[in-house]
Amino acid sequence: DDVSWVSGAGVVRLPPGDVAAAFHAVLREACATLRESLPASSRVRALAQRVEKLSKPQLRDTRLAILAGLGTSFQQWRKHWGRLRAKLGGKLSPLKDWFAGDADDDLVVAGSCEGALMFGSAAPTLREKDVFTLAEKLVEHSQAGKAKDALASHAAATPLGNRPYQQGYALAGDWAEASNLWGTKPEPVDITQHLAHFGVAVSDVTLGDEDIGGVAVARQGLAPVILVNTANPRNKYPSGLRFTLAHELCHLLHDRDHARNVALISGPWAPPGIEKRANAFAAHLLMPGALVDAAFAEKGGKAHNPTFEELLAVAKQLDVSVDALAHHMANLGYFSPAHRDSLLAERTQGG
C-alpha cells in the first residue's frame, strides 16, 4: 500500500535490430544452459541449431515474404512473394535490390522502404494486386529523376508523445507558423496549393482495400509524393480529400525515420498512435481556432454550443466534414463531448 509510481504511463520505442539482438542473445544463452543440463537430448540440440540459424543472411528473403503477407500460409507467402518480385523484375528492369533490405543486420529486415517498411505498414487485407500496384508506384518513384525535397529541411523523426492528439495540434501550429500557412487573416487553407509550394506531388491510385486513405512516400534526393486511394469513401468528397492530404503531410514532416526513406500507409492497421497524431494535425491545420471563430461570426452564429444547422453551415464554408468539425471543436473545448454527440445524432437522424 505504501508503493506509488513516480512516473505515469509511457512508451519507449527501440530500433528492431537492438531488440532482436537482445532476444537472440537470451535464446542462445538459454540453449547453452539446457545443453549443459541435458547434453544427450536430441530435442535440445535441434533447438540450439534452429536458434543459431536465425542469424543466417539467407533468411532475409523469407522474412520479406512474411512481411508482404500475400496469402494465408507460409508456403503461399513465399510463392506469392516470388511472383511479385518476378513481375516487378520484368516490368521495371533492372530490379536491382529494391526489395532486398540492408545486409548489415542478419536478424531483422532493415533498410529502405522499397522493401520492409512499405509492406510492414500495409494492411493484411491488401490483395496481391494492391501490393503490386503500391510496389510499382514505389519503385517508379525511386527511379524518378533527382528533384528538390523542399520539406526535407523541416522534416524529422518526431518521437510519438503519450497524448497523440495534443501533440498533433501542437505540431500543426508549429508548422503553420513556420510556413506562414494561416497568415494574418483567417482564411480556408488551400492544402493542394500548399503541398505544391513545397514540391509534394499528389497522385491517384485505386486499391481494392477501401479502408486505406493514402500513402505518403519520401525518399532522399526525390520530391515527396502522396498517393490518394480513389476507392476510399472519404476521398470521393473534396472535404475528405483535403483531410487526407493534410493527414499525409504530417507523415511527411514527422514520421521520417532519421532522414531515411519512408513509405507509410494510412489505414486501420497502421500504428494507431501515429494515425491519431496525423488526424489531429490535419484537423488543426485545416480548422485553426481563429478560422472557426471567424466562420461562425460570418454566419451569425456562436461557436460555443451551436445548433446543428450552424455547424453544418460552417463545415460547408470551411470545406470540411461535419463529423471532423464537431470532433475538433469538442477537443478544443468549444462544447462538451455530450453536445458533440447530440449534434452528430441530428445528422444521422436526417436533422
C-alpha positions as CSV (number, residue, x, y, z in Angstrom):
1,D,0.0,0.0,0.0
2,D,2.9,2.4,0.5
3,V,4.2,2.0,-3.0
4,S,3.5,4.6,-5.7
5,W,4.8,5.3,-9.1
6,V,6.8,8.5,-9.6
7,S,6.2,8.4,-13.4
8,G,3.0,8.0,-15.4
9,A,2.4,5.5,-18.2
10,G,4.7,5.8,-21.1
11,V,6.0,4.3,-24.3
12,V,9.6,3.6,-25.4
13,R,10.3,2.6,-29.0
14,L,13.6,1.0,-29.8
15,P,15.2,0.0,-33.1
16,P,14.1,-3.5,-34.1
17,G,17.7,-4.6,-34.5
18,D,18.5,-3.8,-30.9
19,V,15.5,-5.7,-29.6
20,A,16.2,-8.7,-31.9
21,A,19.8,-8.9,-30.8
22,A,18.9,-8.9,-27.1
23,F,16.3,-11.6,-27.6
24,H,18.7,-13.7,-29.7
25,A,21.4,-13.5,-27.0
26,V,18.9,-14.6,-24.4
27,L,17.8,-17.6,-26.6
28,R,21.4,-18.6,-27.2
29,E,22.3,-18.5,-23.6
30,A,19.2,-20.4,-22.6
31,C,20.1,-23.1,-25.2
32,A,23.6,-23.3,-23.9
33,T,22.4,-23.8,-20.3
34,L,19.9,-26.5,-21.5
35,R,22.7,-28.3,-23.3
36,E,24.9,-28.3,-20.2
37,S,22.0,-29.8,-18.2
38,L,20.8,-32.2,-20.9
39,P,23.8,-33.0,-23.1
40,A,22.2,-36.1,-24.6
41,S,18.9,-34.5,-25.5
42,S,18.3,-34.5,-29.3
43,R,15.4,-32.0,-28.8
44,V,17.7,-29.5,-27.1
45,R,20.4,-30.0,-29.7
46,A,17.8,-29.4,-32.5
47,L,16.5,-26.3,-30.7
48,A,20.0,-24.8,-30.4
49,Q,20.7,-25.4,-34.1
50,R,17.5,-23.6,-35.0
51,V,18.3,-20.6,-32.8
52,E,21.8,-20.4,-34.4
53,K,20.2,-20.4,-37.9
54,L,18.1,-17.3,-37.1
55,S,21.1,-15.2,-37.9
56,K,21.7,-16.6,-41.3
57,P,21.5,-13.9,-44.0
58,Q,19.7,-16.4,-46.3
59,L,16.6,-15.8,-44.2
60,R,16.3,-12.2,-45.3
61,D,14.1,-13.0,-48.4
62,T,11.9,-15.3,-46.3
63,R,11.3,-12.5,-43.8
64,L,10.4,-10.1,-46.6
65,A,7.9,-12.7,-47.9
66,I,6.4,-12.9,-44.4
67,L,6.2,-9.1,-44.2
68,A,4.4,-8.9,-47.5
69,G,1.8,-11.4,-46.1
70,L,0.4,-12.4,-49.5
71,G,-1.7,-15.4,-48.6
72,T,-2.7,-17.4,-45.6
73,S,0.2,-19.8,-45.1
74,F,4.0,-19.8,-45.1
75,Q,4.1,-21.6,-48.4
76,Q,1.7,-19.0,-50.0
77,W,3.8,-16.2,-48.6
78,R,6.9,-17.4,-50.3
79,K,5.2,-18.4,-53.6
80,H,3.4,-15.1,-54.0
81,W,6.4,-13.0,-52.9
82,G,8.5,-14.7,-55.5
83,R,5.8,-14.0,-58.1
84,L,5.7,-10.3,-57.1
85,R,9.4,-10.0,-57.5
86,A,9.3,-11.6,-60.9
87,K,6.5,-9.3,-62.1
88,L,8.4,-6.2,-60.9
89,G,11.7,-7.5,-62.4
90,G,10.0,-7.9,-65.8
91,K,8.3,-4.6,-65.8
92,L,10.8,-2.4,-64.0
93,S,14.1,-3.7,-65.2
94,P,16.6,-3.7,-63.7
95,L,15.1,-4.6,-60.4
96,K,18.4,-4.5,-58.6
97,D,18.0,-4.8,-54.9
98,W,14.8,-2.8,-54.5
99,F,13.4,-5.4,-52.0
100,A,16.5,-6.9,-50.6
101,G,16.8,-4.9,-47.4
102,D,20.1,-4.0,-45.8
103,A,22.8,-6.6,-45.4
104,D,24.0,-5.1,-42.1
105,D,21.6,-7.0,-39.8
106,D,21.1,-10.7,-40.1
107,L,18.3,-10.9,-37.5
108,V,15.8,-8.4,-38.8
109,V,14.8,-6.8,-42.1
110,A,16.1,-3.2,-42.2
111,G,16.7,-0.6,-44.7
112,S,14.8,1.4,-47.3
113,C,11.1,1.5,-47.8
114,E,11.5,-0.3,-51.2
115,G,11.2,-3.4,-49.1
116,A,10.3,-3.8,-45.5
117,L,8.7,-0.5,-44.4
118,M,6.2,-0.4,-47.3
119,F,4.9,-3.9,-46.7
120,G,5.3,-3.9,-43.0
121,S,2.9,-0.9,-42.8
122,A,0.4,-2.3,-45.2
123,A,-2.9,-3.7,-44.0
124,P,-3.2,-7.5,-44.2
125,T,-6.4,-7.2,-46.2
126,L,-4.4,-5.9,-49.2
127,R,-4.8,-8.2,-52.2
128,E,-1.9,-9.3,-54.3
129,K,-2.9,-6.8,-57.0
130,D,-2.9,-4.0,-54.4
131,V,0.6,-4.9,-53.2
132,F,1.8,-5.0,-56.8
133,T,0.3,-1.6,-57.5
134,L,1.9,0.0,-54.5
135,A,5.2,-1.7,-55.1
136,E,5.2,-0.5,-58.7
137,K,4.4,3.1,-57.7
138,L,7.2,3.0,-55.1
139,V,9.8,1.7,-57.4
140,E,8.8,4.2,-60.1
141,H,9.2,6.9,-57.6
142,S,12.6,5.6,-56.6
143,Q,13.7,5.6,-60.3
144,A,12.5,9.1,-60.9
145,G,15.0,11.8,-61.6
146,K,16.5,13.8,-58.9
147,A,14.2,16.6,-57.5
148,K,14.4,19.0,-54.7
149,D,12.6,18.0,-51.5
150,A,11.6,21.3,-50.0
151,L,10.2,19.6,-47.0
152,A,13.4,17.9,-46.1
153,S,14.9,20.7,-44.1
154,H,11.7,20.8,-42.0
155,A,11.2,17.1,-41.7
156,A,12.4,14.8,-38.9
157,A,11.6,11.7,-37.0
158,T,9.4,13.1,-34.2
159,P,9.0,10.7,-31.2
160,L,5.4,10.0,-30.5
161,G,4.1,11.5,-27.3
162,N,1.9,9.9,-24.7
163,R,-1.0,12.2,-25.9
164,P,-1.0,11.9,-29.7
165,Y,-3.9,14.3,-30.3
166,Q,-2.4,17.1,-28.2
167,Q,0.9,16.6,-29.9
168,G,-0.7,16.6,-33.3
169,Y,-2.3,20.0,-32.5
170,A,1.0,21.4,-31.3
171,L,2.8,20.2,-34.4
172,A,0.2,21.7,-36.7
173,G,0.5,25.1,-35.0
174,D,4.3,25.0,-35.3
175,W,4.2,24.1,-39.0
176,A,1.6,26.7,-39.8
177,E,3.8,29.4,-38.1
178,A,6.9,28.1,-39.8
179,S,5.3,28.0,-43.3
180,N,3.1,31.1,-42.7
181,L,0.2,29.0,-43.7
182,W,-2.5,30.8,-41.8
183,G,-1.3,34.3,-42.5
184,T,-2.7,37.3,-40.7
185,K,-6.3,36.9,-41.8
186,P,-8.3,33.7,-41.1
187,E,-9.0,32.1,-44.5
188,P,-9.7,28.5,-45.5
189,V,-6.5,26.6,-46.2
190,D,-5.7,25.6,-49.8
191,I,-3.9,22.4,-48.9
192,T,-3.3,21.4,-52.5
193,Q,-1.5,24.7,-53.3
194,H,0.4,24.4,-50.0
195,L,1.7,21.0,-50.9
196,A,2.6,22.1,-54.5
197,H,4.6,25.0,-53.0
198,F,6.8,22.6,-51.2
199,G,7.1,20.3,-54.2
200,V,4.9,17.5,-52.9
201,A,3.3,15.6,-55.8
202,V,-0.2,14.2,-55.5
203,S,-1.1,11.1,-57.5
204,D,-4.2,8.9,-57.6
205,V,-4.1,5.1,-57.0
206,T,-7.0,2.7,-56.9
207,L,-6.8,-0.1,-54.4
208,G,-9.1,-2.9,-53.6
209,D,-8.8,-2.2,-49.9
210,E,-11.2,0.8,-49.5
211,D,-10.1,1.4,-45.9
212,I,-6.7,2.8,-46.9
213,G,-6.8,6.6,-47.3
214,G,-3.4,7.3,-48.7
215,V,0.3,6.6,-48.8
216,A,3.0,9.1,-48.0
217,V,6.3,8.4,-49.8
218,A,9.5,10.3,-49.2
219,R,13.0,9.4,-50.4
220,Q,16.3,11.2,-50.1
221,G,17.0,13.3,-53.2
222,L,13.5,13.0,-54.6
223,A,10.3,15.1,-54.2
224,P,7.8,13.5,-51.8
225,V,4.6,12.1,-53.2
226,I,1.2,11.4,-51.7
227,L,-0.8,8.6,-53.3
228,V,-4.5,9.1,-52.8
229,N,-6.7,5.9,-52.8
230,T,-9.6,6.8,-55.1
231,A,-11.6,3.8,-53.7
232,N,-11.6,5.3,-50.2
233,P,-15.1,6.7,-49.5
234,R,-13.8,9.8,-47.8
235,N,-11.6,10.7,-50.7
236,K,-14.6,10.9,-53.0
237,Y,-15.6,14.3,-51.5
238,P,-13.5,17.5,-51.6
239,S,-13.7,17.8,-47.8
240,G,-12.4,14.3,-47.2
241,L,-9.7,14.6,-49.8
242,R,-8.4,17.8,-48.1
243,F,-8.3,16.0,-44.8
244,T,-6.4,13.1,-46.3
245,L,-3.8,15.4,-47.9
246,A,-3.2,17.3,-44.6
247,H,-3.0,13.9,-42.8
248,E,-0.3,12.6,-45.1
249,L,1.6,15.9,-44.8
250,C,2.0,15.2,-41.1
251,H,3.6,11.8,-42.0
252,L,6.0,13.5,-44.5
253,L,7.0,16.0,-41.8
254,H,7.2,14.0,-38.7
255,D,7.4,10.3,-39.5
256,R,10.7,10.1,-41.4
257,D,13.0,7.6,-39.9
258,H,16.1,9.7,-39.2
259,A,16.2,11.1,-42.8
260,R,15.9,7.6,-44.3
261,N,13.4,6.6,-46.9
262,V,9.8,6.2,-45.7
263,A,6.5,5.0,-47.1
264,L,3.7,5.0,-44.6
265,I,0.2,3.7,-45.4
266,S,-2.7,5.3,-43.7
267,G,-5.3,2.7,-42.8
268,P,-6.8,0.8,-39.9
269,W,-3.7,-1.4,-39.5
270,A,-1.2,1.5,-39.4
271,P,0.3,2.3,-36.0
272,P,-2.7,3.8,-34.0
273,G,-0.7,6.5,-32.2
274,I,0.9,7.7,-35.4
275,E,-2.5,7.9,-37.1
276,K,-4.2,9.7,-34.2
277,R,-1.4,12.3,-34.2
278,A,-1.8,12.8,-38.0
279,N,-5.6,13.1,-37.7
280,A,-5.2,15.8,-35.1
281,F,-2.5,17.6,-37.2
282,A,-4.9,17.6,-40.2
283,A,-7.8,18.9,-38.1
284,H,-5.9,21.7,-36.5
285,L,-4.1,22.7,-39.8
286,L,-7.4,23.0,-41.7
287,M,-9.5,24.3,-38.8
288,P,-7.5,26.6,-36.5
289,G,-9.5,28.3,-33.8
290,A,-9.3,31.7,-35.3
291,L,-10.7,30.4,-38.6
292,V,-13.6,28.6,-36.8
293,D,-14.4,31.7,-34.8
294,A,-14.4,33.9,-37.9
295,A,-16.6,31.4,-39.8
296,F,-19.3,31.3,-37.1
297,A,-19.2,35.1,-36.8
298,E,-19.7,35.4,-40.5
299,K,-22.7,33.0,-40.4
300,G,-24.2,34.9,-37.5
301,G,-23.9,32.0,-35.1
302,K,-22.0,31.2,-31.9
303,A,-19.1,28.8,-31.8
304,H,-19.9,27.7,-28.3
305,N,-22.8,25.2,-28.2
306,P,-24.0,25.8,-31.8
307,T,-27.1,24.3,-33.4
308,F,-26.7,21.5,-36.0
309,E,-27.7,24.0,-38.8
310,E,-25.0,26.4,-37.7
311,L,-22.4,23.6,-37.5
312,L,-23.3,22.4,-41.0
313,A,-23.1,25.9,-42.5
314,V,-19.6,26.4,-41.1
315,A,-18.5,23.0,-42.2
316,K,-19.5,23.8,-45.7
317,Q,-17.8,27.1,-45.6
318,L,-14.5,25.6,-44.3
319,D,-14.9,22.7,-46.8
320,V,-14.6,20.0,-44.0
321,S,-17.0,17.3,-42.9
322,V,-19.4,17.9,-40.1
323,D,-18.0,15.0,-38.3
324,A,-14.5,16.3,-38.4
325,L,-15.5,19.8,-37.3
326,A,-17.7,18.5,-34.4
327,H,-14.9,16.3,-33.0
328,H,-12.3,19.0,-33.5
329,M,-14.4,21.7,-31.8
330,A,-15.1,19.4,-28.9
331,N,-11.4,18.7,-28.5
332,L,-10.7,22.5,-28.4
333,G,-13.3,23.0,-25.7
334,Y,-16.0,24.8,-27.7
335,F,-18.6,22.4,-26.4
336,S,-18.7,19.2,-24.4
337,P,-18.4,15.7,-25.9
338,A,-22.1,15.2,-25.0
339,H,-23.1,18.2,-27.1
340,R,-21.0,16.9,-29.9
341,D,-22.7,13.5,-29.8
342,S,-26.1,15.3,-29.7
343,L,-25.2,17.3,-32.8
344,L,-24.0,14.3,-34.7
345,A,-27.1,12.3,-33.7
346,E,-29.2,15.0,-35.5
347,R,-27.1,14.4,-38.7
348,T,-27.7,10.6,-38.6
349,Q,-31.4,11.2,-38.0
350,G,-31.6,13.4,-41.0
351,G,-31.9,16.6,-39.0
